[in-house]
Amino acid sequence: MGQTADPAPEAWNLHGQATVVTQSHGDFTSPYQGPNSLRPGAERATSFTTTLMAGWRPWQGTEAYVDLEGAAGKGVSSVLGLAGAPNGETYRVGNPDFRAAVARVLIRQTLNLGGESQKVEDDAHQVAGVRDSRRIVLHVGKFSVMDVFDANAHAHDPRAQFLNWTLMGHGAWDYPADTRGYTWGGAAELYWDAWALRYGRFAEPLEANQLAMDHGFARAHGDVAEAEHDHVLGDQPGAVRVMVFRNTTRMGDYRQSLAESPAAPDVTATRAYGRVKEGWGLNLEQGLTADLGAFARWSWSDGRTESWAFTEVDRSVSAGFTWKGSAWARSQDRLGAAFVQNGLSPDHRDYLAAGGLGFLLGDGRLNYGSERIFEAYYAAAMGRFLTLSLDAQRIWNPGYNRDRGPVNLLALRLHAQF
């Protein structure tokens, strides 16, 4: 029999998604609270996002993508009071009304260098075709940094996997992004069979966790580099990714704010260009059987300057698994469970203990303890285009405070895609 020729490359595609998450928690122990605390009374919040994603290949090797995205609703306590915010579909926003924006405007250029031919399936941000196992890929435009870096097959997408912010990526990586999770910049990748090297530079927000971006790209940017090795153990695929990052922008300094005002520190009063935040992350994934896979992440940042774009975490470790439902004749279903522990640097801890406020945290004082999170979900396929998920999270020491919690959160997620 002769070999089947590779299919002709797809010229364009169109995909869409819509996700609704309703999340609630009951009363929990709270002897005191501050301006940025998780509210101790029972509450419920609903978020909604929808995205239209168009891809086009004008010629071989070049792809262009444009996403239009709308969002509405809010998170519990307006996404305040937890370092590991419990719903990755929400961001810190004051107006819960529906808002639409251009999320991505991306050009991707692939330079094939040989090796094995790999088939590329049609998907969101992926026009079907073929590529070489040895290649250079360039990305330029507006997109999410996590489109390129810190991928993980088991914990990366809050629309289909774990909801918690610190399970969808490295918790301690204060990755460059506006409050919706997007930024402008560029990245380059070199793939060489089982190895991949990546580097990118991206714009930072003008203010901490806000929409407006800093146009002084030379003085305010985030750099990230990552090395990846893919492997097979016991006939099951796995990957190891090691990342380093360096952000520089107009951040404040925790220790300086304490020195200037010990009784009422304000990190925003010490903001100055030239501040630097550095850190690293280790990201592991491994198939254990055809249906069972495991993952783990470990990340660290120096934590001397204020959290600027993602969340208030300076140390994070997580591990978990996902299990396909083949054993109970539901092969498209997924069961996941994971644990994450988040921590603060000494400077960040002392600042919050003295009554300082971050953009997410601030109980007025602090009896410090690591914030610990257990999350489990079951995602049931309701046909080809619809998935219904039940999600449960238990969070100990919310906002790193031993005096508060634990708190239990339950969520119902409905996700549609085409």
N, C-alpha and C positions, 0 to 999 in steps of 0.2 A: 504493500500500500504506500502511496506517495504521501508526503507531508502536506497538511492543510496550510494554505497560505494565511498569513496574518490578515485580519480584516482591515479594510481601508480606514484610516484615521477619521474619527468623528469631527465634523466641522464646527458644531456648536451643540450646546445642551441647555436645558432649563430645568431647575429644581426648585422646590419650595418646602417650607416647613411651618408648622404652627404648634406652639406648646403652651399649655395652661398648667400652672402649678398652684394648688391651694394647700396652704400649710398652716398649722395651728399648734399652740402649746397651752398647757394648763397653768394653774398657779404653781409657784415654786418659792422656796425660802429666799427672802431678801430683806435683811434687817435695815438696809439703807440702799439708796440708789442715787446716781448722779445724772447730769445732763445727757450722757451718752450710754446709759445703761439699757440692757434688755429689760423691758417692762415686766414686772413679776406677776401681773394679773393675766388671766386667760385672754388670748387674742388669736385672731385668724386673719390671714392676708392672702390675696390671690395675685399672681403675676401672669402676664400674657405676652408672648413674643411671636412674631411672624416674619418670615424672610423669603424673598424671591431672589434666586441666585441664577444668574445667566453667565454662561461660559462660551467663548468663541476662539477658534483657532484660525487666525487669518492666513497662516502658512505653517508649514511643518517646523516644529520646534518652538513656536511662539503661541502662548495662550493669554487671553484677556478675560478678566472676571469682574462683574459688577453685582453687588448685593444691595438690595433695598430692604431695610429692616424697620419694623415697627414694634413698639413696646408700650405696655400699659400696666397699671397696677403697682404693687409695692411689696416689700418684704416685711416680715414681722418686726415690730419696733423700728420701722423705717431703716432697716439694715444697720442697726446700732447695737452695741453691747456684746458682740461675739467676734472673736478673731477669726474663727472658722464659721463664717456666715453660712446659714443652712440651706440657701437656695441659690445655686449658680445662675439662675435665670433672672435674678434681680440685681440691681445696682443702687447705689445711694443717690436717690433722686427725690426732689421735693414735690413734684407734681405727678400724681398717679394717672393723669389723663393720657390718652393714646398720643404718641409722638412717633413720627417716621423720619428716617435719616438714611443717607448713603453709608452703609457699614464698610464696604470694601470696594476699592477701585484698584485692581491689581494686574500687573503685567508679569508673566512668568516666561523666562527664556531657558530652554533646555539645549545644551550642547552635548551631543552624544559622542562618546569616546571609545565605544567598542564593548567587548565582553558579551555576556548572554543577552538575548532579546527578552524583554519582560512585557507582558500584556498589561495594559492599564484599563481598568473597568470604568464605565460611565458612572459618575457620582458627583455630588456637590463639590465644586472647585476642582473637578477632575474630568477633563474631556477625554473620552476613550481613544485609545491608540496603542502604540508600542514605544518602548524606550530601551536604552542600553543599560546594563548593570553598572557600567562605568560612564559617568556623565557629570557635567557641571550644570547646576540649576541656579538661576538668578531670579530673585523676587524684588520688585520695586512697586511702591504705591502705598495705599492705605489698607491695612489688614490687621489681624490679631497676631501678635508675636507668637502665641501658642499654636498658630497654624503651622509653624515651621519647627519650633523648639518644644522640648519636654513632652513629646507624644507618648502615649501609653495605650495599648489595646484594651485595657481593663478599667482605666480610671482617667478620663480626659474630657468626657462630653456630658454635661449636666442635663442635657435633653434626653439622654438614653441610659446613662449610667448613674454614678453617685452624684447627689445634689450638692454636697458640701463644697465650699470654695477650696478648702485645703486638701480635698481629695481629687479635684480636677486638675491640679498642677502642684508644683513645688510651693509650699506655703510660705517659705522664707524668701522666695524670689519676688522682689518688688518690681514686677515686670512693667516696662513702659506701656502706658495705655491711658486713654481718657476713661471717664467713669463707666462708659459702656463696654470697655475692653478693647478698643481699637486705637491704632496709632499710624503715623506715617514713617516710612523708612525703607530700608533695603536689607536683603540677606543673600548670602551666597552659600551654596552647598556643593561639596565634592563627594560623589558616590563612587566607591571602588570595590565592587563585589559586596563582601560582607561588611565593609567599613563605610562610614560617612563622617565627614567633618563639616561643621556649619559655623558661620559667623554672621552677625547682623548688628546694625546700628539704627536706633529708633528714637523718635521725638518723645519728649516728656510733657506731661500736662503743665500748664502755666501755674496753676494752684493745685494743692494736694487733692487728688481724686475728683477733679472737675473735668468738664467737657472741653474747655478752651485749651489749645496746645501752645507750647512755647515755640515761637518762630525763630528764636536765637539758637539754631541747631548746633552751632559750634560750642556754645556755653552750656547747653542743656540737652543731654542725650543719654540713652542707655545702650551699653554694649553687652553682647552675649555671645559666647562661643560654646560649642557642644561637640563632643566626639561620641559616635555610636558604633557598636559592634553587634551585628546580628549573628545568631548561632542556632544550632539544633542540638538538644540534649534528649536522649531517649526517644528520638523521632519527633520531638515536639519543639516548635520554634520558641525562641526567646531573644531578648535584647538587653544590652547594658548601655546606658547613656550617662555621660559625665559632663556637667555644665559648670561654667564659671561666668560671673556677670559683674559689671561695674556700672553704676549709675552716677551721673553728676548733674546737679541742677540746683535750684534755689531752696534747698532744704534747710530746716532749722536743726539745731544741735541740742539734744536732751540735756547733756551735762552743763552746757553754757546757760540754758534756761533755768536750771536749778541754782546755779551760782548767782545769777542776776536777781532771782526772785524765789527764794527757798520756800516761802509760804504759799505762793500762788504762781507757779511756773507756767509760762506760755511759750511753747516751742516756736510758734509762728513769729514771735517778736525777735527771734534770732536768725531768721532766714537770710541767707546770703549765697550768691553764686560761688562755685568752687567747692561746695560740699560734695563728698564722695561716699557712696555706699557700695560695698563689695561683698561677694558671697559665692557659694557654690551649691551644687545639687547632684545627687546620685539617684538614678531612675532605673529600676529593674522590672522586667516582665518575663514570665516563663510559663509556657504551656506545660501542664502536668499530665493531662490526658487529652483526648480529642475534644472533650466537653469542659474540662476544668482548667482554669488558668489562675495564676497568682501574680501579684505585683507588690512592689515596695518603693518608697521614696524616702530620701533623707536630705534635708537642705538646711543651710546656715547663712546668716548675714551678720555683719559686724554690729548692726543695731545702734550705731552712735548717732545717726541722723534720723529725722522723722520719717515714718512711713509715708510714701508719696503717691503711689498709684494703685497698689493692689490691696493689701490688708495688713493689719498690725501683727505680724509674726516675724520673729527673728531666728527661731529654731523650729524645725518641724520634722517629725518622722511618722510614716504611715505604712500600713501593710494591709492586704486583703486578698480576696479571691472573687472570681465570677464563675458561674456554673450554668452551662446550657441545659435546657429542660429535656434533652433526649431520653433520659432515664425514666421520665414519666410521660413519654409520648407527646411532648410539647417542645419540639426542637428549636422553635423560634423564640421561646421564652428565655429569660435570663434571671438568675438569682445572684445577688452580690452582697458581700458583707466586708466591712473594713473597720480598722481602728486608726485614729490619728492622735498624736500628742503634739501640741504647739507650746512654744515657750518664748520668753522675752530676754533680751540682753539686760545686763545689770543697769545700764543707763536708762533704758526704756522703762524698766520695772520701777526704778526709783522715781522717775518722772510721774508715772501714773499714781504711785503711792502717795506723792505729795499733793495730789489733787489736779494734776495736769490733764488736759484733754487731747486726744488724738482725733483723727477724722472719723474713727469708728468707736473708740473706747473712752471711758471716763466715768467711773463710779464715784468720784470724789475722794476716795481713798482705796487702799488695796491691801488685802491679806493674800499675798501672792501664792499661787499654785499653778502648775501647768494646766492649760485647758485641754481636756481629754474628750474625745468624741468617738462614739460608736455609731456606725450607720449600716443599715441593711435595707435592701429594696428587692422587690419582685416585679419584673417587667413582663407583662403578658401581651403577646401579639394578638391583636384583634382583627386579623386579616393582613393583607399585604402592606397597607399604608398607615395603619393605626396601632399604637401601643399604649396600654394603660398600665401605670405603675403605682404600687403602694410603697411608701418610703417611711422609715422610722429612724429617728436619731435620738440618742441620749448624750447630753453634754454635761460633763462635770466641770466645776469651777469656771462658769461662763465669764468671759472677759478676764480670765486668769485670777478670779477672786474666790478664795476658799469660803468666804462668808456668804456666798450666793449660790443657789442651785442645789442639786442638779436640776436640769430642765429636760423634759421629753417633748419632742416635736414629731408630729405625724403629717404626712403629705400625700396628696393624690395628684398624680401627674398624667396628663393626656397629651400625647405627642403624635402628630400627623405629618407625613412627608410624602413627596412624590419626586 
